């Protein structure tokens, strides 16, 4: 049974910035725009009105920020915050792809392979995937290998999971729910997805309980209910689904009940026990979360050595946040080791590869400043661009600075200003002062 192949989940990573020698971190919150909607004119001249929150993205795209063009294309394709316009989305993806933004090339390949807004064109899909692969995008390379097989495989998976679910295979019901919950190969139907999760959960499939708990915890497509989320996480955890244990532990650690939102009161001892259980079961996110408790001494006696061991375990399992935390320890030195900037750089780069945007920023700064390595502004630009694409606004700010100074490539005040504007909207005060 095919489970989650080719289902892409876009996750917004929490914003943590490097300040004062890569040691002090601040969480940044994106600003809220109350301005009226602004018009946007794609190449085919269809008039599109963008909501105010996309104004900076549109300006950044026009200023040459390929990640912004891609982001705007995603919004137009999804139709979540603006009316869907596949043709305009395709044009933006093409602009971003030709500008070197490989995720846009991958999405174009998928559009042509599956006939999303265009006629099915396998050869066209192959060309876009090849551009992504040539640009170093592993998704492009893997998609190139299987181009032409995706649509049939997807349809077969949907049909097979539907048949198996109807026959009583509850894991197939969960997988079918994921298809409907992400709109992969079917019309997006959150209600149906949750009904399938509920069916699986009621039948004893703990993964269904976990997904249903996540729905009530987030309030996406359903009224937020932290008490119900807790109950479902408890059920999934008791049934051996370690992701449920980790999420339940996170609820206990945060204690949302104390902020009037319902749910459990804060219980750090209970959180630690659940993290321990999940980590022992090789849930790397839980290992990282447990390390944070030992590092901070929250609900347990502070134990830097134990924290370091857990960060190392989680990092070996490609938990990006853990590699980042371990890199910080190497950068500043701790009780068990002296300062080692080179080791920190390698760990930041690994975390960046794992998709942790703050690490892309930190590695970029190291290359820009030549800390423990020969200064390399080309490499710094690439890493800061990844940080900016990952919604890490300090990455956008410092990338703008490199473009303004012409370090690592041609100077462009227009592009720099667009990046500063994006960082400013994302909460970086220094970027606002550049206007």
N, C-alpha and C positions, 0 to 999 in steps of 0.2 A: 504493500500500500504506500503510495506516494504521500508524504506528509506536508512539508513546508517548502519544497524546492521552488525557488524563484519568487517567493513571497517577500517583498521588500517592505520593511517597516522603517519609516523615517523617524528617528528619535532626536529630540532636541536635548542636547547635553547641557547640564547645569553650567553656568558661566563662572569660572574661577580664573582670576587674573594674577599674573606674576608682577609683584611690585617690590621695589627696594632690594635689588640683588637677588631676585628669584626666591625670596623667602616669605614675604608677606602676601597673603592672598585675600582678595575681596570679591564678593559675589555681586554681579552687576545685573540689574533688572532693566529690560528694554522699556523705553519710554512709551507713553500712551499718546496717540495722535488724536486730537479733537477737531482737526481741520476738515473742511469739506472735501468731497471727492474730487479727483483731478482726472482730466481726460488723458487717454493713452492712444497713440496712433501707430499700430503695427504697419509693416510694409505693405500689406494688401489694402490699407486705408479703411478698414472697418473701424468704426468709432467704438471705443471701449472705455467705459468709465471705471476707473480704479478707486477703491476705497482709500481713505487718507493714509491708512497704515502701510500701503504699498507705494506711497509717493516717493519715499527715499530710495526704495528698491528700484523704481522706475528711473529715477534720476541717476542712480549709480550705474544702471545698465547703459543708459545713454552716455554716461561718462567713460564707459569702457570696462567696467567691472563685470567680467564674464560670469562670475558666480552669481551676481545679482540678476543677470539676464536669465540664467538657468532657474533661479529661485522664482522669478516672475513667471516664467514658463510653467513651472510646477503648479503655481497658484491658478493660472488660467486653465491648465489641463484638469485640475482636480475640481474646480468650481466650488470650493469650500467658502472662500471669503469674497469671491468675485464670480460673476457669471462665466460659466465654462466657455472657452473658445479654443478648440483644438488647433485650428489653423494658425492662430496667433501664437499659441504655445509652440507649435512646430517651428515657426520662424525664429522664435527666441532660442529654442534649443539649437537650431542650425547656427545662429550667431555665436552662441556660447561654445559650441563644438569647434567651429572654425577658429575661435579665439583661444583654443587650447584647453577648454574645460571638459574633460573626458566624461564625467557623468552624463552630460548632455548628449554626447555621442552615443552612449549606451541606451539612453531613453529613446533617441531617434531610431536606433536599430530595432528596439522593441516595437515602436510604432509601425515601422515598415514590415516587420516580421509578422505582426499580429493584425495589421490592418486597422490601426487605431487612428481614425481621422484621415487616413490615406488608403489607397489600394494596396493589398498585400503585395510586397515586392521583396522576395527573399534575397535577391542580389543586391538590392538597395540596402537592406538590413545588414548584409555582410560588409558592405563598404563602410557603413557607420561604425559597426563593431570593430572593423579593422583600424579605423582612425583612433578609436578608444584604446585598443590594444597597443597600437604604435606609440600612443601617449603614455604607456605604462600602467594602464588601468586593468587589473586582473579580471574584473567582471567582463570587460570587453573581450578579453582573450578567451575566457570560458564560454561566453555567449557565442563567439565566433566558431568555437568547436562544435556547438550543438545547434547552430542556426538552421532554421527550417523544421526543427523537431519540436519547438516549444509549444506551438498552438495545439498540435495533435496530442502531445504529452499532457498539456493542461486540460484539454477536453476529456481525455481518457481518465485523468486523475479525478476530475469532478464527477464523472459518471460512476467511476469505481467507488469513490467515497460515498456517493449518494446511495448506491446499491448496498454497500456494506453497512452503512448506517441504518438503512431500512431493515436489514437482516439482523440487526442487533449488535453490530460492532461499534461500541461506544467511542472508541478512539477515532474511528472514521467520522463519527458525528462531530467530534472536536475539530478534526482537520477540515471538514466541510464548513464548519462555523468560521474557521479562519479565512477560508476563501470568501465567504459572504461578508465577513467583518472587514476585509481589506479590499474588496471589490476586484479580486484577482480572477479574471476569467468569467465573472458574473456581475450583474448589477449590484452595487453596494447595497447591502440590506442588514443594517446593524441589528434590527429587531430579530430577524431570522437567525443571525449568528448567535445572539444571546439565548434564543430558544433552543438552539442545538447544544450550546454549552450547558444549559439547565437540564436538558434531557440526559446528557452524558453524566452530569453530576448526580442527578437523582438515581441513575443506574449504577453508581459506584465508580465512575471513571474520574479520578481525582484531578486530572488535568482540566477537565471541564469545570470543576469547582474553582480551580485557580483562575482560569480566564474570566469566569463570572464574577469572582471576587474583585479582580482587577477592574472590571467594568463598573461595579458599584463604588470602588475606591476613587476612580477618576471622574465618574459622573458623565462619561461620554455616551450619549445616546440613551441614558437612563438617569433617573433622579439619584443624585449622590447620596449614599447611605453607608457611612463608615461602620456602623454596627453590623450591618448585613455583610459588608466586605470582610470584617473581622471573623464572623461566623464561618464564612466560606473559606477563608484562608486557614482557619483552624481545622476545618474538615479535610481540606486538601493536604495539609501538613500531617495530620493524624493518619492519613491514608498513604503517606510516603512520598508526596510530591514536595520536593525540597524547595522549589521556588515559592510555594505557598508558605513554607516555614520562614524563608527569608523575608517575604513581604509582611508577614505577621510580626516578625521581629522589628521590622522598620516602623510599623505602626506603634508598637509598644515603646520603642525608643523615642519616637517623636511625641507621643502622648497627645494626639489631636483632641481628646476629650477635654483637656484643660483649656482649649481655646474656644470651647462652646460649639464645636462642630459635631459632637457625638463621638462614638467610637471608644476605644480603651483609654484608660488613664495611663500615665507614663509608668513604665515598669522596666527599668534598665536591667535588673537581674533576669527577668523573664526574656528580655530581648537577647541578652548575652547567651543564655542557654539555647535559644533557638538558632542563633547564629552558629554556635558551636556544633549543634546537630547538623545544620545544613553544610557547614564547611567540611565536617568529617565525611559527608556524603559527596564531596567534590563540587559543591556549588561555589564557584569562585567569587561571585559577588558577595556571598555571605562571608567568605574568608576575609575579603577586603573590609567589610563592615565591622567584623569582629576585631580586626587589626586597629581600626579607628578607635574602638572602645578602649582597647589596651593602651593605645598611644595617648589618649586624652584622660584616661582614668575615670571614664564615665560608667558607673555601676560596677566597677571592678578596680582593684589596685593597679595603678599605672605600671606597665611593664614594657619598656621600650624594646627589649630584646624579643619578647613574644610578639609584639606588634610587627617588628621587622621580619620575623620568620613567616608570619601570616601574609604580609605584603609580598614576600618572595614567592610563597606558594601560589598566591592569586595571580601574580604577574606571570609566573611560568604557565599558568592556565589562560593567558592572554586577556586578563581583566585589566583594561587600560588604566582605570583609576588607581589600581594597585601599583602598576609600573610607575605611574606619575608620583605617587606618594613615596615610593622607594627612591626615585630619582631625587626628590627633595632631600631625603636623608643623606644621600651621597653628596649632593651639592653643598650642604652646610656642615656635613660631618656630624657624627653622634657618638654615643658612648662606645659603640662597637667598631667604629671605623673613622679614619680621618677624611677630610674633604677630598673628594674625587670628582672633579668636573667632567672628566672624560667618561666615567661610568654613568654619571648623571645624564650626559648627552645621549648616550646609547639607549638608556632607559626611556628618556623622553621620546626618542625616535620610535622605539618599540610601541610605546603608548599611543603615539600619533598614528602608527600603522593600525593599531587596534581601534582607531576611531575616536580617541579622546582628544578633543580639539585644544584644550589648554596646554597639553604637552607639545603640540605642533608649534604653538606660540613660543613656549620656553626654549625648544630646540632652535627655532628660528632666531631668537635673541642671542643664543650662544654663538651661532655661526656669524651673526652680524657683528658681534662684539669681539669675536676671536678668542673666546674664553676656553683655554685648553685645547684649541684647535685653530688652524689657520683661518683667518676671516674669509668667508665665502658668501658674498651678497647674493649670488645666484641661488645658492641653496637656501639662504635665509628667505628670499622672496618666495620660493616654492613652499617652504614650511609655513610661513606666515599666511600665504594664500589658502593653505589647507585649514589653518586655524580660523580664518575669516569665513570660509565656506561652512565651517562647523559652527557658525554663529558665536564664535569667541571674539568679542568686539575689540579687545586690545590687539588681536592679530590684524584686524582691519586697520586700526590706527597706525601701527608700526609699518604695515605694508604700504600705507599711504606715504609715510615718511620716506621709505626707500624709493618710491616712485617720484616723490618731489625732488629728492636729491640726485636721482639718476644712478642709484647704487644697485648693481646687479642687473641693470638693463637701462633702456632709454628713460630719460626724465619725462614726466608728464604731469604738469600741474593740474590738468583737467581730471585725470584719473586719481591723483592724490586727493583732490577736493571731494570727489565722489566717495572715496573710501573714508575720509574724515567725516563726511556727512552721515555715512552709515554708522560709523563708530559712535558719533555724537548721539544719534537716535537710540543707539544701544546702551547709552549710559556712561560713555567715557568722556568726562569733563574736559580733559586735555584736547580731545578732538574738536569739541565745540569752540574752543579758543582759537582754532586755526582759521576760522572764517574771517 
